Amino acid sequence: MPSADRFHTFSALLAALCLAGCASLFDSRAEEAPPAPPTPAPAPATQARLSAAAAASAPTPAAPKPAEPEVAITPAAQRAFDDARRAMRAGRMDDAERGFKSLIQFHPELGGPHANLGVIYRQANKLAESAAALEQATKASPRQPVYFNQLGITYRAQGQFAKAREAYERAIDLDGNYAAAVLNLGILYDLYLWDPKRAAEHYDRYLALTPGGDATVTKWVADLKNRKPATAAAAAPAAPRKEKE
């Protein structure tokens, strides 16, 4: 199991996911460090590379394209959602959780409250609850790529690597320019599925989608290309890595 110091915690600016089938509003560089997966972990020398993406000074890739709202949203529901999201941003997670749960009670058809609950639960290391909430979000808003990316992050944290791959691929199918999902799939191939060729392909694709480039991911690509096949799984890490929300 990796040691705690191998995970890098970003400050708590949590994902403020949209109410129903719209674009995400969060800063993709700010995500909690997920716990170590309970099932097969990467080789010890590469565990420290579980991280994403760039330091605060790095350019931010374009957000995924907005999806059209899939259900009608009443003004009262929007206000309740905005109140819960403000509580979430302020770090009042109990208030945010209550707000999203209340919305779900009266509007179970909306994907946003389920998705935000999934992020809150993942932050609290309640991974089963996180996965269940995000699965509900994707059922409510099946055309929202952000929800599938979030679900992939939770699946990866659970050690469900095949499901994580499917979720990231679904996000990319919905939006081929969704840079965060492309990067996360590359990290999955690199550190968990041990497929350096596909990892490099996705890193290259992410870089092509990233305005101004990303020096950190460029180093990862160079590291992959310099590995010897026989020692790829045990290669020394080039940099810490963590998924992008």
Secondary structure, DSSP 4 states (H G I P E B T S, - for coil): ---GGGS-PPP-------SSS----S-TT--PPPPPPSS-PPPGGGGGG---S--TTSPPPPPPPPPPPSS---HHHHHHHHHHHHHHHTT-HHHHHHHHHHHHHH-TT-HHHHHHHHHHHHHTT-HHHHHHHHHHHHHH-TT-HHHHHHHHHHHHHHT-HHHHHHHHHHHHHH-TT-HHHHHHHHHHHHHTS--HHHHHHHHHHHHHHSTT--HHHHHHHHHHHHS-GGGGGGPPPSS------
